[in-house]
Each structure stands twice: as structure tokens, then as C-alpha cells.
Amino acid sequence: MNPNLVRKFKTLGLICLFTSFAGVLYQLIDEERLDYNSVMVGFPLGLFFGLLEMFIFPNAETLFRRWSFTTILVVKTVLYTVVIYMITIALLIVYGLSEGREFSELPGALASLHQAVLVIYTLVIYGLLVFFLQINHLLGEGVLWKFIRGKYHRPREEERIFMFLDMKSSTTIAEKLGHVRFYKLLNEVFHEISQPVLQTRAEIYQYIGDEVVLTWKVAHGLENSNCLKAFFLFKERLQRNSEYYLRDFGINPEFKAGLHFGKVISAQIGDLKREIVYNGDVLNTTSRIQNECNKYQRDCLVSGLLRSQLDQMNGFHWEKLDTVILRGKESEVELFSVMAS
């Protein structure tokens, strides 16, 4: 199954679990008892919320990314106000009829103080969910959860795969477009990489000017050659939208990539601004490999060490180019070019 789809269903399950728990908590405080009604209210509200957030709103990504954090928060809160009230009415009707009540009793129940408190409580719960989902989106997929768990509170050694992805001829393009239009182009292009990242279980580590650094846990990156698929899925998306880039910017953006893997020290650093960083020779080596793309006129270069870990071809064509000593290094590195078959 598509890793992105798996991630969405897991998030949907956690949202439903959280809203069901919120329903249980509300009933315990309000009625000092517990029955199935609390879950019957919390679960469908969470399910509807999750379906919107995970499956409906992503289709409006182009619209949402033009809005500020506050605008998105307010618009979604207003929308959920309407949705929550409609679902509450439906649940109240079903629950009332099941207890033998009449429709004539409905207006009084909806206008009651109890119902108003329930709606406000529900809005607070979903306001918090929207806030945390937006923060998670801003920090990067999974980063917020790492901070909460304190996974990198103490430095730890781990093996990771890295990809340095850089725009070709970026200096020339920037001179042609000017700084404002160039960074608009970068923003559009970097949005293109979102789906390949999610589909291949990658993490966006850093944006450095016109360069983006991706990283994988070794198992995730090697599985189905995900670390390679990310580059070619990204390349495919750029080609698919080439008419748009030609029309709006007068160019077809192209990228080159270098990949390598090895041990790094992972740690959370900073006080006023905190982030999770990776330190190790593997990052410098990966950057140097990417720089060799111009010399060999190739789009994607992989170290021999990483190539030896990728057992299956998985639809890729390999070519050994050279064994070189990269700038600032002492040991030799095998370079392989990889192309989609």
C-alpha cells in the first residue's frame, strides 16, 4: 500500500481515538457517568474532521498555500463550526428518537445551555487539532512528534540515507527572473516535491537556498529503492507541469541529485529556536557527490557504498562512472549514475 495512504489512515485513526476520548472526558465531567453515547458523539465528529483534513483539503493545496497560518486556522474553525453543529443536530435527532422523544422537543434541546456548552467544548477540541496539524505541517512531517517524545533530547548515533537535491543553472535563472520571481519559482518547485517525499517515506531535512536535503531511515530508503524513486517521481512531476513553468517563468526547472548513506549524530539543538540536526561526514560526502553531477553530465549520482545496499534494480539502469577522491576527502568513493529504465 502507498506509504502516504498508510500515514493518512494512521492519522485518521489517532484523530478518531482522540475525539472519542474527548467525548468520554466530557461525559464524565458533565454527567459523572459513562456510557456508549460519549463515543457515539466523539467518533463521528473525529471521523468527519479526519476525512476533511486527510483526504479533502489536500486537494485544495494550491489554494491553502496562498493563505497565512492565521487565515487557514480561522477559515477551518468557521467551517468546523458549521459541520459540528450539523452533525450534532443529526446525532441529537437519532438519539432523541431512540429514546421515544418527539420532533417538537428538538428546538428546545438545540437552544439549551447544555447544547451550547457542548458545541463550544467541541470547537476547542477541534481548534487544538487544527492547530497541532498546522504546526506539524510547518515543522515537517513527524518533527513535532519527535520533539514531544524527546527522541533527540540527547545526541544519538544512527545510520541514515541523504539526498542533496539542487536546481541546475540556478544563478542564471535568478539573474533572468529577478529575486522575487525566482523565489516564487522555488516555492512552486519545492511544493512539487511534497508528494514524492510522502510516497517514499522521506523527510525534508533542510532547505538551503535553491537546494533541498532529504533524508531516510536506512530501512525506509532501501525499501523498494525509495531513495531513488523520490528523485524520479519529483522529476516526473516537473516534466508533467512543464507547460505551467514555461508559461509563468519561461523555463523548465531541472534538478541534480547526489545520494550517500552512513552514520550521523542526531540531536536537538538550540534554545530560542530549536531544531533537530544531523552531523557527520556523510553529509559533506553527499554534497560533494552532488557537485560531481556537472563534471559527469548526469542528473543523479549515487555512492558505491549506497549502491551496494540496493540489491534490486527496481526499474533503474546503473552505470559505473569512476572512482574518485572528492574535494576535502582522503578515501576514494565509487560513483554510479542511475537512470530510470
N, C-alpha and C positions, 0 to 999 in steps of 0.2 A: 504494500500500500504506500501511496505517496507520503513521505515524511511530513510534509506540510499539512496534509489532511489528518494524519495521526495527531499532530500537535494541536490542531483545531478541536478535534474531538476530546482530547485530554483536557484542554482549557474549558471546553463546554461542560465537561463532567465536573470540574472543580468549581465552576460558577454555580451549577445546579446544587452541588453539595453545600456551598457557602450560603446560598439563598435559602435552602431548606433549613440549615442550622439557624439562620436569622429568624425564620418563621417559628422555629421551636423556641428560641430565646424570647421572642415577643409574646408568645402564648404563656410561657412560664411566668413572665413579669406581669402581664395583663390579667391573666385568669388564674394564675397559680395552680395550673393543672396542665396536663399534656395528653393530646390525642392526635389522630391522623390529620386533623384539619390544618394544623400548622404546616405540615409538609405539603398538603394539598394546595396551600396558597403559595408557599415559598418556591416549590419546584417548578410549576408552570411559568411563574414570573421569571425565574432564573433561566429556564429553557428559552423563553422568548427573547430575553436580553442577550443570551449567548448566541442564538441564531442570528440576531441582528449584527452583533459585534464580530462574529467569526465568519459569517457567510454572506451577509447582505451588504454591510457597509464597506467591506474591502472592494466591492465592485464600483464604489464611488470614490476610489482612492484619488483620482485626478482632481476631484472637487475638494476633498478634505485637505489635501496637502497645500492648497492655497490659503487655507484658514489658519488663524493663530490657535495656540493651545486653548486660550480662554474661549474663543468663539466655538470651537468644537465642543468644549465642556458644556457651555450654555445651551447650544443647539440640541445636543444629545439629551441633556437634562429635561428640556422642554418636551422633546419627543417622548421620552420615557414617562413623563408626567401623564401625557395623553394615553399612552399604551397601558401603563399600570392601572389607570382609572378604568379603562375599558375592560381589562381582564378582571379587575376586582368586581366590577358590576356583573360580569358573566359568572364568576365564581359565587357571588352572593346570591344570584338567581338560582343556580344549581343547588347550592347548599340550603337555601330557604325552601325551595320546592321539595327537597328530600326530607325536610322536617315538617312538611304539611302547611307551610305558610302560603298566603295569598299574594298575588302581584300588587295589590293595593298597599301592602306594607313596605314595598320596595323604596318609594321616595323618602319615607321617614328614616329608613335604615341608612340610605346613602347620604342623607343630610345630617346624620348624627355626629356628635363629637368623637365618638369611638372610631367611626369610619375615617374622619379627617386625620386623627392621630395615626391610624394605620397607614394611610397614604403618605403622610409626612415621614414616618419611620421608613417606609419602603423606599421613598425617594432618597433619603440619607444613605441607605444601604447601596442603592444603585449609583448614587453620586460618587461614593467611595470606590465602587468597582470601576466606573468610567475613569476616575482619577488615576487609579493604580494601573489600569490598562494603558492609559496615555503615557504615564511615566515610564512604563516598561517599553513602550514603543519608542520614546525619546532616547532612553539609555541604550537600547538594543535588546533584541530578543534574549530573554533569560538572565540579563545582567542584574536586574532588580532582585530577582530571586537569589542570585549568588550573594548579593550584599546582605539580604535578610538572613540567609543561612550562615553568613560569616565564613563562607568557604575559603576565601583567600585572606582572612584576617591575619593569618600567619603565613609567611612565604612557604611555598611548596614546590617541589620539582615534579615536572610531568613532561610527557612527550606530546608534541603537537605538530601538525602539518600547517605550513604557512604558504599563502599565495600573495605576492606583491603584484598588483594589477595597475598598470599605468597607461594613460592616454598617449597615443602616438602623436608626435608633432604638436604637442600642447602649446609650446611657446609661439609657434607660427599661427596657430588657431587663435590664441589670446590676442595677438597683435592685430589679427584680421577683424575679430569681433569686438574688441574692447573689453575692459574688465567686467562691466556689468553683464553684458550679454554672454560672456564666456562663463561666468559663474552661474548664470541661468542655465546654460547648456550643461554644465557639470551637475547641477541639481537634477535636471531631467535624466541625464545618463545614469546617475547613481540610483535614481528610483528604479531604473530598469533592472538593476542587479538584485532587487529585493526578492523576487520570486525564485531565481536561481539559488540564492542563499537559503531560502526556506526549504526548497525542494531537495537540497543536498546536505542539509543539517550543518551548514557552515555558520560561523559567527563573524560579524563585521567587527574587526578589532579597532581599526583606526581609519580616518580619512586624513590624508596628508596632501594638501593642495589638490592636484589632479590625480592623485593616487589613492587607492583603497587597499587595505590589508585585510585579507580573510584568514581565518584560522579554523581548524577542525581538531577535535579529539581524534587520535590516530585511527581508532576503530571506525568512527563515523566517516572519516575522509577516505579510508581504503574501501569501505563497503560500496560495491558497485562502481568503484572508481569515482566516487562523489567529488573528490577534489579536482578531478579533470572535467567532469561533467559541468561543474559550476561555470567554468570559463566558456565552454562551448554553448551552454544554454544562454549565457549572457551575450555572447557573440551573435547567436541566432536571433535574440530579441532586438539587438541593434540593427541587424540586417532587415528584419521584418518591418521596423519602423523607419527605415532609411528615407522614405519619401518625406516624412514629417521633418526629419533633421535637415534634409536638403532644402525644404520649403522655408523653414523658420530660421535656419542658421547657415545655409549654403554649404554644408559639409556632411560627410558621412563619418561619424566618430568611430575610431578603431582603437583597440587596446592590445597591449602585450602583457604577458604574464610570466613570472618565474615561480617555481614551486620547489620546496625542500621540506625536510622534517628533521626533528631532533629534540633534545631535551632543553627545556627552558625553566627559569624560575618564575613562578606566577605569584603575584602578591597584590594586595590592595594598598595603595599609597595615597598620601595627601590628607589634608585636614579641611581647609576651606573648600577645596574641590577634590573629591575622591574619585578614583578610577582603578580598574583592575589592569595591571600592566604585565607584560611578558618580557623577560630579559634573558639574553643568551646569544651565543654565536650564530645559532640557526637563523635568526632574523637578519643579521648582516649578510650571511651567505645567500639567503633567499633574495635579498635586494640586489646583490652582485649578479646573481644568475639572471634576474630580470633585465639588468643592464646589458647583458650579452645578447639580448634579442636583436638589437640593432646591428651588431657585428655579424651575426649569422643570418640576418634577414628572416627571422622566424617569429611567429606570434606567441608561441608557448614553449618554454624550456623547463625541463624537469631534471633534477639532480639524479645521478645514478643510484644514490642511496634510496631515494624515494621510488625510483623505477623498479628496484629490486623487490620492493614490498607490494607492488601492484601485480599480482600473479596473473590476472586475466586481462585479455586485451580489451574486452567490453566495447568493441566498435571503434577502437583507436588504432592509428598507424604510427609506429615508432621509428625513429631514425637516430642512430648514434652520431653525434656531430664531432665531438672532440673530448679530450681530457686536458683540462686547463688548470692553471693556478690563478685563482681570482685575485683581484686587486686587494692588497692588505692581508692575504692569506698565505699560509705556508704549505698546506697539504693540497694535493690535486683533487679536482672534482670532475666527475664524468658528466657531460651534458647530453641530454637527449631532447630531440624535438618531437612533439606529439601533435598529430592532426586527426581530425575526425575522418573516419573512413567513408 
